[in-house]
């Protein structure tokens, strides 16, 4: 028999809230963390807005020493370390430099790209013939596994320590990889999540692709509009989300709080065939991924109460809703509630799936559905599939949630789906 896997710790560094308490307040009240950034305007970006977590120098020092902070300047690694440490402590585990290696605990913590700012600095120094000026931390700041390596050192992790990178599927994929590690009995605990840097050197490529919003620079809080008829592209965001996954036996033995359970999951790719391409999903693959997750969780499609969608505020939103409808064989009034956190945070790229999974677990644990703001004008291709009332415009409280489906889709035609379930002994 495979091990049951539960969630015992949460950590989040998001544009609209740093820490679980502030983040919970933000998502319940529809608080948006997207702001105007003069630097983007000065660099001639079409989209001059984005979501960046508010992290003060004082707050950084509550997590890392001045020496640790001096050793790297990657915001993504910083966000990942903060979220990971919070999830670890939230699960009732301690952090000590003098602790022995924890052979039962590991991490899968991913990112879409690592420290482009440091790479840029390195390029200039090399071009100037000043390779010695790179410093001794250039490698660990720019390797994709930098975030998992730092977390391993901080927490003394001795099991699997790795970083994954699958574009916007990164966060959800990391969760699934950790889930499968514990399920198979190869680890007792896995710290899983995703992080993303911010700024022009991360976001510039998307601006050049013309896939990000440019019409709402004067009203940034209205710019991210998933499922809306007036959506005009995603808003870039950044941050990190972390979950401490644990075998049920280990959690019960420690007597720690259990937020919920992962009952099943699936990952696949569309091979960039059919409707799929490097930047667009193969609809058949998306539907297969959802169905496979449901089968893995051993539930019926009509048991899903809420969908926490990928839903980015692009032209693909209607296709995603249709894929859910086909995969679940549910439409109209029978369709589950569905919402998108990206309306409040922007699209946090490699961190998106992890931050959004933290939000999903908070909904499951506290019986609420956060509003999908900026969707007062539901896209007609979506309202033709589902009842617009299933996209909540205000907080829905005391909604007894049992099962939430969380999806993530990414460039390269890759797909993920996780089934979160309320824990029952």
C-alpha positions as CSV (number, residue, x, y, z in Angstrom):
1,X,0.0,0.0,0.0
2,X,1.2,3.5,-0.8
3,X,1.6,6.1,2.0
4,X,-1.1,8.8,2.4
5,X,0.4,12.3,2.0
6,X,-0.8,15.3,4.0
7,X,0.1,19.0,4.1
8,X,1.4,20.1,7.5
9,X,3.1,23.4,6.8
10,X,2.5,26.5,4.6
11,X,4.7,29.4,3.6
12,X,4.1,32.2,1.1
13,X,5.8,35.3,-0.2
14,X,3.3,36.9,-2.6
15,X,2.7,40.3,-4.1
16,X,-0.4,40.8,-2.0
17,X,0.8,39.3,1.3
18,X,4.0,38.0,2.9
19,X,3.3,35.2,5.4
20,X,0.2,33.1,5.7
21,X,-1.8,35.5,8.0
22,X,-1.4,38.6,5.7
23,X,-1.9,36.4,2.6
24,X,-5.1,34.9,3.9
25,X,-6.4,38.4,4.7
26,X,-5.6,39.6,1.2
27,X,-7.2,36.7,-0.7
28,X,-10.3,36.8,1.4
29,X,-10.7,40.5,0.9
30,X,-9.8,40.6,-2.8
31,X,-6.6,42.7,-2.2
32,X,-4.5,43.1,-5.3
33,X,-0.7,43.4,-5.1
34,X,-0.1,44.6,-8.6
35,X,1.6,48.1,-8.8
36,X,3.0,50.5,-11.4
37,X,6.8,50.4,-11.7
38,X,8.5,53.5,-13.1
39,X,11.6,51.4,-14.0
40,X,9.5,49.5,-16.6
41,X,8.2,52.7,-18.1
42,X,11.7,54.2,-18.3
43,X,12.8,51.0,-20.2
44,X,10.0,51.5,-22.8
45,X,8.0,48.5,-21.7
46,X,4.4,48.3,-22.9
47,X,3.3,46.8,-19.6
48,X,4.6,49.0,-16.8
49,X,3.0,47.1,-14.0
50,X,3.7,43.9,-12.0
51,X,3.4,42.1,-8.8
52,X,6.4,42.2,-6.4
53,X,6.3,41.1,-2.8
54,X,6.9,43.9,-0.2
55,X,10.0,42.6,1.6
56,X,11.9,45.1,3.8
57,X,15.5,44.9,4.8
58,X,14.3,44.5,8.3
59,X,12.1,41.5,7.4
60,X,15.0,39.8,5.4
61,X,17.1,39.8,8.6
62,X,14.4,37.8,10.4
63,X,15.2,35.0,8.1
64,X,18.8,35.3,7.0
65,X,22.0,36.6,8.5
66,X,23.8,39.7,6.9
67,X,26.4,37.2,5.7
68,X,23.8,35.0,4.0
69,X,22.2,38.0,2.4
70,X,25.5,39.3,1.1
71,X,26.2,36.0,-0.6
72,X,23.3,36.3,-3.0
73,X,21.2,39.0,-4.7
74,X,18.6,36.8,-6.3
75,X,15.1,37.8,-5.2
76,X,13.8,34.5,-6.3
77,X,16.1,32.6,-4.0
78,X,15.3,35.0,-1.2
79,X,11.6,34.5,-1.6
80,X,12.0,30.7,-1.8
81,X,14.1,30.6,1.4
82,X,11.6,32.7,3.3
83,X,8.6,30.7,2.2
84,X,10.4,27.4,2.7
85,X,11.5,28.3,6.2
86,X,8.0,29.5,7.1
87,X,6.5,26.2,5.9
88,X,9.0,24.2,7.9
89,X,8.3,26.1,11.1
90,X,4.6,26.1,10.5
91,X,4.8,22.3,10.5
92,X,6.3,22.4,14.0
93,X,9.8,21.7,12.9
94,X,12.8,23.6,14.2
95,X,15.7,25.3,12.4
96,X,19.1,25.0,13.9
97,X,22.6,25.3,12.5
98,X,23.7,22.7,15.0
99,X,21.2,20.0,14.1
100,X,22.2,16.8,12.5
101,X,21.4,15.9,8.9
102,X,17.7,15.0,8.5
103,X,17.9,11.9,6.3
104,X,14.1,11.6,6.2
105,X,13.4,15.1,4.8
106,X,14.2,16.6,1.4
107,X,13.1,19.3,-1.0
108,X,11.9,19.8,-4.5
109,X,11.8,23.5,-5.0
110,X,11.7,24.9,-8.5
111,X,12.1,28.0,-10.5
112,X,11.5,29.1,-14.1
113,X,14.8,30.9,-14.3
114,X,17.4,31.8,-11.7
115,X,18.9,35.3,-11.0
116,X,18.9,36.8,-14.4
117,X,20.1,40.0,-12.7
118,X,23.2,38.2,-11.5
119,X,23.8,36.7,-14.9
120,X,23.6,40.2,-16.5
121,X,26.2,41.5,-13.9
122,X,28.4,38.5,-14.8
123,X,28.2,39.1,-18.5
124,X,29.4,42.7,-18.1
125,X,32.3,41.7,-15.9
126,X,33.4,39.0,-18.2
127,X,33.1,41.3,-21.2
128,X,35.3,43.8,-19.4
129,X,37.9,41.1,-18.8
130,X,37.2,41.2,-15.1
131,X,36.3,37.5,-14.5
132,X,37.8,37.6,-11.0
133,X,35.2,40.3,-10.1
134,X,32.4,37.8,-10.4
135,X,32.9,36.7,-6.8
136,X,32.7,33.3,-5.2
137,X,28.9,33.0,-5.2
138,X,28.2,33.6,-8.9
139,X,27.6,29.9,-9.6
140,X,25.2,29.2,-6.7
141,X,23.3,32.3,-7.4
142,X,22.6,31.4,-11.0
143,X,22.3,27.6,-11.0
144,X,18.6,26.6,-11.2
145,X,19.1,24.4,-8.1
146,X,20.4,27.4,-6.1
147,X,17.1,27.7,-4.1
148,X,17.0,24.0,-3.1
149,X,20.7,24.0,-2.3
150,X,20.3,27.0,0.1
151,X,17.2,25.5,1.7
152,X,19.0,22.2,2.2
153,X,21.8,24.0,4.0
154,X,19.5,26.0,6.2
155,X,17.4,23.1,7.2
156,X,19.9,20.2,7.1
157,X,18.0,18.2,4.5
158,X,19.5,14.8,3.7
159,X,16.9,13.2,1.4
160,X,16.2,14.1,-2.2
161,X,17.4,17.8,-2.8
162,X,16.6,19.1,-6.2
163,X,15.1,21.9,-8.3
164,X,12.7,21.4,-11.1
165,X,12.0,23.8,-14.0
166,X,8.9,23.4,-16.2
167,X,7.9,27.0,-17.0
168,X,4.6,27.9,-15.4
169,X,4.0,24.2,-14.3
170,X,7.1,24.4,-12.0
171,X,5.3,25.0,-8.7
172,X,2.6,22.3,-9.2
173,X,5.1,19.9,-10.6
174,X,7.4,20.3,-7.5
175,X,4.4,19.4,-5.3
176,X,3.6,16.3,-7.4
177,X,7.3,15.2,-7.3
178,X,7.4,15.5,-3.5
179,X,4.0,13.8,-3.2
180,X,5.2,10.8,-5.2
181,X,8.4,10.6,-3.2
182,X,6.5,10.3,0.1
183,X,3.8,8.1,-1.4
184,X,6.5,5.6,-2.4
185,X,8.0,5.5,1.0
186,X,11.3,7.1,0.0
187,X,10.9,10.1,2.3
188,X,8.8,11.0,5.3
189,X,8.8,14.8,4.6
190,X,9.3,16.9,1.5
191,X,9.5,20.7,1.4
192,X,8.0,21.6,-2.0
193,X,7.3,24.8,-3.9
194,X,8.4,27.2,-6.5
195,X,9.9,30.7,-6.7
196,X,10.4,33.5,-9.2
197,X,12.5,36.6,-9.6
198,X,11.0,39.9,-10.7
199,X,12.0,42.8,-12.8
200,X,12.7,43.8,-16.4
201,X,15.2,41.0,-17.2
202,X,12.7,38.3,-16.3
203,X,9.6,40.1,-17.7
204,X,11.1,41.6,-20.9
205,X,10.6,38.6,-23.1
206,X,6.9,38.4,-22.3
207,X,6.6,42.1,-23.1
208,X,8.2,41.4,-26.5
209,X,5.8,38.5,-27.1
210,X,2.9,40.9,-26.5
211,X,1.2,38.5,-24.2
212,X,1.1,40.8,-21.1
213,X,-1.4,43.6,-20.3
214,X,-0.7,47.1,-21.5
215,X,-4.1,48.8,-21.2
216,X,-4.2,49.3,-17.5
217,X,-0.9,51.0,-16.6
218,X,-2.9,53.7,-14.9
219,X,-5.1,51.3,-13.0
220,X,-2.9,48.4,-12.1
221,X,-5.3,46.8,-9.6
222,X,-7.8,46.3,-12.5
223,X,-5.2,44.9,-15.0
224,X,-5.3,41.2,-14.3
225,X,-8.7,40.0,-15.5
226,X,-8.9,36.2,-15.8
227,X,-12.0,34.9,-17.5
228,X,-13.1,38.5,-18.3
229,X,-14.3,39.8,-21.7
230,X,-11.9,42.8,-21.3
231,X,-8.8,40.8,-20.4
232,X,-5.9,41.8,-22.6
233,X,-3.0,39.6,-21.4
234,X,-1.4,38.5,-18.1
235,X,0.3,40.7,-15.6
236,X,3.8,39.5,-14.5
237,X,4.3,38.7,-10.9
238,X,6.9,37.1,-8.6
239,X,7.3,35.5,-5.2
240,X,7.3,32.0,-3.7
241,X,5.0,29.4,-2.2
242,X,6.0,26.4,-0.1
243,X,4.2,23.4,1.3
244,X,5.5,20.9,3.8
245,X,4.3,17.5,2.7
246,X,4.4,14.6,5.1
247,X,3.4,11.0,5.4
248,X,0.2,10.6,7.4
249,X,2.0,8.3,9.8
250,X,4.7,10.8,10.5
251,X,2.2,13.7,11.0
252,X,0.1,11.6,13.4
253,X,3.2,10.5,15.3
254,X,4.3,14.1,15.7
255,X,0.8,15.3,16.5
256,X,1.0,18.3,14.2
257,X,-1.8,20.2,12.5
258,X,-3.0,18.7,9.2
259,X,-4.2,21.2,6.6
260,X,-5.4,18.7,4.1
261,X,-4.4,15.7,2.0
262,X,-3.2,15.2,-1.6
263,X,-5.3,12.3,-2.8
264,X,-4.0,12.2,-6.4
265,X,-2.2,14.0,-9.2
266,X,-1.1,13.8,-12.8
267,X,1.5,15.3,-15.1
268,X,1.8,15.0,-18.9
269,X,2.7,16.8,-22.1
270,X,0.9,17.3,-25.3
271,X,3.9,16.8,-27.5
272,X,3.2,20.1,-29.2
273,X,0.8,18.3,-31.5
274,X,-2.8,19.2,-32.4
275,X,-3.7,22.5,-30.8
276,X,-0.4,22.3,-28.8
277,X,2.8,24.3,-29.5
278,X,5.7,25.7,-27.6
279,X,3.3,28.4,-26.2
280,X,-0.1,26.8,-26.5
281,X,-1.7,23.7,-24.9
282,X,-2.8,20.6,-26.6
283,X,-6.4,20.5,-25.4
284,X,-6.5,16.7,-25.5
285,X,-3.5,16.5,-23.3
286,X,-5.0,18.9,-20.8
287,X,-8.2,16.9,-20.6
288,X,-6.2,13.7,-20.2
289,X,-4.2,15.2,-17.4
290,X,-7.3,16.2,-15.5
291,X,-8.9,12.8,-16.0
292,X,-5.8,11.0,-14.9
293,X,-5.5,13.1,-11.7
294,X,-9.2,12.3,-10.8
295,X,-8.5,8.5,-11.5
296,X,-5.3,8.7,-9.3
297,X,-7.3,10.2,-6.5
298,X,-10.0,7.5,-6.8
299,X,-12.8,10.1,-6.9
300,X,-15.7,10.9,-9.2
301,X,-15.6,14.1,-11.3
302,X,-18.8,15.3,-9.8
303,X,-17.2,15.3,-6.3
304,X,-15.0,18.3,-7.1
305,X,-16.3,21.4,-5.3
306,X,-13.9,24.0,-6.6
307,X,-11.3,24.5,-9.4
308,X,-8.3,26.7,-8.7
309,X,-7.5,27.3,-12.3
310,X,-4.3,28.2,-14.1
311,X,-6.4,31.0,-15.9
312,X,-4.0,33.7,-16.8
313,X,-6.2,36.4,-18.4
314,X,-5.2,35.6,-21.9
315,X,-7.1,34.2,-24.9
316,X,-6.6,30.7,-23.6
317,X,-8.9,31.1,-20.6
318,X,-12.0,30.0,-22.5
319,X,-10.1,27.0,-23.8
320,X,-9.1,26.0,-20.3
321,X,-12.7,26.3,-19.0
322,X,-13.9,24.2,-22.0
323,X,-11.2,21.6,-21.2
324,X,-12.4,21.4,-17.6
325,X,-16.0,21.0,-18.8
326,X,-15.1,18.2,-21.2
327,X,-12.9,16.4,-18.7
328,X,-15.4,16.6,-15.9
329,X,-18.4,16.2,-18.1
330,X,-20.0,19.1,-16.2
331,X,-21.4,22.4,-17.5
332,X,-23.9,25.1,-16.7
333,X,-25.2,25.0,-13.1
334,X,-23.5,21.6,-12.6
335,X,-20.0,23.1,-13.1
336,X,-17.9,23.5,-9.9
337,X,-17.0,26.9,-8.5
338,X,-13.9,28.2,-10.3
339,X,-11.6,31.1,-9.6
340,X,-8.1,32.5,-10.4
341,X,-5.7,33.9,-7.9
342,X,-3.8,35.7,-10.7
343,X,-6.3,38.5,-10.6
344,X,-4.7,39.5,-7.2
345,X,-1.1,38.5,-7.7
346,X,-0.4,38.6,-11.4
347,X,1.1,35.5,-13.0
348,X,4.1,34.6,-10.8
349,X,5.5,32.3,-13.4
350,X,7.6,29.5,-11.8
351,X,6.1,30.4,-8.4
352,X,2.5,30.6,-9.6
353,X,1.4,27.0,-9.0
354,X,3.0,26.9,-5.5
355,X,1.5,30.2,-4.4
356,X,-1.9,29.3,-5.8
357,X,-1.7,25.8,-4.1
358,X,-1.1,27.6,-0.7
359,X,-4.3,29.6,-1.4
360,X,-6.2,26.5,-2.3
361,X,-5.2,24.7,0.9
362,X,-6.2,27.8,2.9
363,X,-9.6,27.7,1.3
364,X,-9.9,23.9,2.0
365,X,-8.8,24.3,5.6
366,X,-11.0,27.3,6.4
367,X,-14.1,26.7,4.2
368,X,-14.1,29.8,2.1
369,X,-13.8,30.6,-1.6
370,X,-11.8,33.7,-2.4
371,X,-13.3,36.0,-5.1
372,X,-12.0,36.0,-8.7
373,X,-11.8,39.8,-8.8
374,X,-12.0,41.8,-12.1
375,X,-14.4,39.4,-13.7
376,X,-17.6,41.3,-13.6
377,X,-17.8,40.9,-17.4
378,X,-17.4,37.2,-17.9
379,X,-16.1,36.3,-21.4
380,X,-19.0,35.1,-23.6
381,X,-17.2,32.0,-24.6
382,X,-17.0,31.1,-20.9
383,X,-20.5,32.1,-19.9
384,X,-21.7,29.9,-22.8
385,X,-20.2,26.9,-21.0
386,X,-20.8,27.5,-17.3
387,X,-23.1,29.6,-15.1
388,X,-21.4,32.9,-14.4
389,X,-22.5,32.5,-10.8
390,X,-19.9,29.8,-10.4
391,X,-17.2,32.5,-10.7
392,X,-17.4,34.2,-7.3
393,X,-17.2,38.0,-7.4
394,X,-17.2,38.3,-3.6
395,X,-15.9,36.1,-0.8
396,X,-18.0,32.9,-0.3
397,X,-17.7,31.9,3.4
398,X,-18.8,28.7,5.2
399,X,-18.8,26.8,1.9
400,X,-18.1,23.3,3.0
401,X,-15.3,22.3,0.7
402,X,-14.2,18.7,0.5
403,X,-12.2,18.5,-2.8
404,X,-10.3,21.1,-4.8
405,X,-8.7,20.5,-8.1
406,X,-5.6,22.7,-8.9
407,X,-4.2,22.9,-12.4
408,X,-1.0,24.3,-13.9
409,X,-0.1,24.6,-17.5
410,X,3.2,25.8,-19.0
411,X,5.2,26.7,-22.1
412,X,6.4,23.5,-23.8
413,X,2.9,22.2,-23.8
414,X,3.2,20.7,-20.3
415,X,0.4,20.0,-17.8
416,X,-0.2,19.3,-14.2
417,X,-3.3,18.7,-12.0
418,X,-3.4,18.1,-8.2
419,X,-6.4,16.9,-6.2
420,X,-6.5,18.4,-2.7
421,X,-8.9,16.8,-0.3
422,X,-10.1,17.7,3.2
423,X,-8.3,15.3,5.7
424,X,-10.4,12.7,7.4
425,X,-8.9,10.1,9.7
